[in-house]
Amino acid sequence: MLTATGNINEAYDVIGVVHAVASRTPPQTGCGGPGGLPVQEAYGEVTATLQEAARRSGGDGVIHIGYDYRLTSRTTGCTGNQTSVFEVYGWGTAIKLRR
């Protein structure tokens, strides 16, 4: 599936805008665990979700992809402590290539 953050040098028809979101917390082992947010994993999931949305719409690709993110927190269930949450939002234009 074609994926680009800008335009492409091929003829295409626009299907529509697609959106996706993913969030990640640090890996946990029981209560606590190693730190570090799986940032790249969240971006990968958003990109894959955009591609799947384009595919479901009959598209061949997603162009003009944009991303935004935020770092927030939430309360964990087992300790009541705050844990970091990394959220990624993605959007793009689903297209159908002219053959």
Residue pairs with C-beta under 8 A, 6 or more apart in sequence:
1 51
1 54
1 55
1 60
1 61
1 62
2 8
2 60
2 61
2 62
2 63
2 95
2 97
3 47
3 50
3 51
3 61
3 62
3 63
3 65
4 61
4 62
4 63
4 64
4 65
5 63
5 64
5 65
5 66
6 63
6 64
7 63
7 64
8 61
8 63
10 97
10 98
11 97
11 98
12 60
12 61
12 63
12 95
12 96
12 97
12 98
13 95
13 96
13 98
14 93
14 94
14 95
15 54
15 57
15 58
15 59
15 93
15 94
15 95
15 96
16 57
16 93
16 94
17 91
17 92
17 93
17 94
18 50
18 53
18 54
18 57
18 62
18 91
18 92
18 93
18 94
19 50
19 53
19 89
19 90
19 91
20 45
20 46
20 47
20 49
20 50
20 53
20 89
20 90
20 91
21 46
21 87
21 88
21 89
21 90
22 42
22 43
22 45
22 46
22 49
22 87
22 88
23 42
23 85
23 86
23 87
23 88
24 37
24 38
24 39
24 41
24 42
24 85
24 86
25 37
25 74
25 83
25 84
25 85
25 86
26 33
26 34
26 35
26 36
26 37
26 38
26 83
26 84
27 33
27 34
27 36
27 38
28 76
30 78
31 76
31 78
31 79
32 79
37 71
37 84
37 86
38 86
39 86
42 69
42 86
42 87
42 88
43 67
43 88
43 90
45 88
46 67
46 88
46 89
46 90
47 65
47 90
49 90
50 62
50 65
50 90
50 91
50 92
51 61
51 62
53 62
53 94
54 60
54 61
54 62
54 92
54 94
54 95
57 94
58 96
59 94
59 95
59 96
60 95
60 96
60 97
61 94
61 95
61 97
62 92
62 93
62 94
62 95
63 92
63 93
63 95
64 92
64 93
65 90
65 91
65 92
66 90
66 91
66 92
67 88
67 89
67 90
68 88
68 89
69 86
69 87
69 88
69 89
70 86
70 87
71 84
71 85
71 86
71 87
72 84
72 85
72 87
73 82
73 83
73 84
73 85
74 82
74 83
74 85
75 81
75 82
75 83
76 82
76 83
